[in-house]
């Protein structure tokens, strides 16, 4: 009788755990239900993850990044998910990161070419302190299309690190219009290359934007 009661209690706990956390597990927060489309988009564009972006890793499970917070160029607190329902290339960078500095012009050109109602580059600077240093850097390289979004507490980096996405800087994540991960990459890339643009265009088409 005691064994039967114990088994019943264990089964009830499993059912409760699924109800609370969804199929994706304790850190999923319903991701399995909300972000399945991101994984499907990743599957659709997989053949294009090569060349200049061969290190791009496609999402194999649902991951929701929509609640990652930062401060936008107007000084307002916001989240990745509030980016206008567009496919978004989120790039975490810092002025002390040499590879970040090197790839910033390519991100600026990418935004100039593809940015609009269906796609945006979302750079988030994680320098500690005020925004003076990153602002001066962007001015020095004559960026014209990238906003200075900031996160001096590095909470965005820690959130991605917790999910196994961020090993260092730069880290870049391609997300769908719901804020769900399509794929990510650690290290710099030529983001305005034909390889990168083909992948992003395919993601926009697959996401149905």
ChimeraX attribute file (.defattr): number of C-alpha atoms within 10 A of each C-alpha:
attribute: neighborCount
match mode: 1-to-1
recipient: residues
	/A:1	6
	/A:2	7
	/A:3	8
	/A:4	9
	/A:5	10
	/A:6	11
	/A:7	12
	/A:8	12
	/A:9	12
	/A:10	12
	/A:11	12
	/A:12	12
	/A:13	12
	/A:14	12
	/A:15	12
	/A:16	12
	/A:17	14
	/A:18	15
	/A:19	11
	/A:20	14
	/A:21	16
	/A:22	19
	/A:23	16
	/A:24	17
	/A:25	14
	/A:26	12
	/A:27	13
	/A:28	20
	/A:29	16
	/A:30	20
	/A:31	20
	/A:32	19
	/A:33	13
	/A:34	17
	/A:35	23
	/A:36	19
	/A:37	19
	/A:38	30
	/A:39	21
	/A:40	17
	/A:41	24
	/A:42	27
	/A:43	16
	/A:44	15
	/A:45	21
	/A:46	17
	/A:47	9
	/A:48	18
	/A:49	20
	/A:50	13
	/A:51	13
	/A:52	16
	/A:53	19
	/A:54	13
	/A:55	15
	/A:56	22
	/A:57	18
	/A:58	21
	/A:59	23
	/A:60	15
	/A:61	18
	/A:62	23
	/A:63	26
	/A:64	26
	/A:65	23
	/A:66	18
	/A:67	14
	/A:68	18
	/A:69	20
	/A:70	23
	/A:71	17
	/A:72	18
	/A:73	14
	/A:74	9
	/A:75	11
	/A:76	10
	/A:77	13
	/A:78	15
	/A:79	17
	/A:80	22
	/A:81	21
	/A:82	15
	/A:83	17
	/A:84	14
	/A:85	16
	/A:86	23
	/A:87	30
	/A:88	30
	/A:89	24
	/A:90	18
	/A:91	23
	/A:92	26
	/A:93	27
	/A:94	22
	/A:95	17
	/A:96	13
	/A:97	13
	/A:98	13
	/A:99	16
	/A:100	21
	/A:101	17
	/A:102	14
	/A:103	18
	/A:104	22
	/A:105	21
	/A:106	16
	/A:107	23
	/A:108	22
	/A:109	19
	/A:110	22
	/A:111	21
	/A:112	17
	/A:113	12
	/A:114	16
	/A:115	18
	/A:116	11
	/A:117	11
	/A:118	18
	/A:119	24
	/A:120	21
	/A:121	25
	/A:122	23
	/A:123	23
	/A:124	27
	/A:125	25
	/A:126	24
	/A:127	20
	/A:128	13
	/A:129	11
	/A:130	11
	/A:131	17
	/A:132	9
	/A:133	15
	/A:134	20
	/A:135	15
	/A:136	12
	/A:137	14
	/A:138	19
	/A:139	11
	/A:140	9
	/A:141	12
	/A:142	11
	/A:143	17
	/A:144	13
	/A:145	16
	/A:146	22
	/A:147	17
	/A:148	18
	/A:149	24
	/A:150	28
	/A:151	23
	/A:152	18
	/A:153	13
	/A:154	17
	/A:155	14
	/A:156	24
	/A:157	24
	/A:158	15
	/A:159	16
	/A:160	18
	/A:161	14
	/A:162	12
	/A:163	14
	/A:164	9
	/A:165	19
	/A:166	22
	/A:167	15
	/A:168	13
	/A:169	21
	/A:170	22
	/A:171	21
	/A:172	25
	/A:173	26
	/A:174	26
	/A:175	31
	/A:176	32
	/A:177	23
	/A:178	23
	/A:179	26
	/A:180	27
	/A:181	29
	/A:182	32
	/A:183	25
	/A:184	21
	/A:185	22
	/A:186	19
	/A:187	17
	/A:188	21
	/A:189	23
	/A:190	19
	/A:191	22
	/A:192	21
	/A:193	15
	/A:194	13
	/A:195	17
	/A:196	22
	/A:197	17
	/A:198	15
	/A:199	19
	/A:200	22
	/A:201	16
	/A:202	18
	/A:203	27
	/A:204	21
	/A:205	15
	/A:206	18
	/A:207	22
	/A:208	12
	/A:209	14
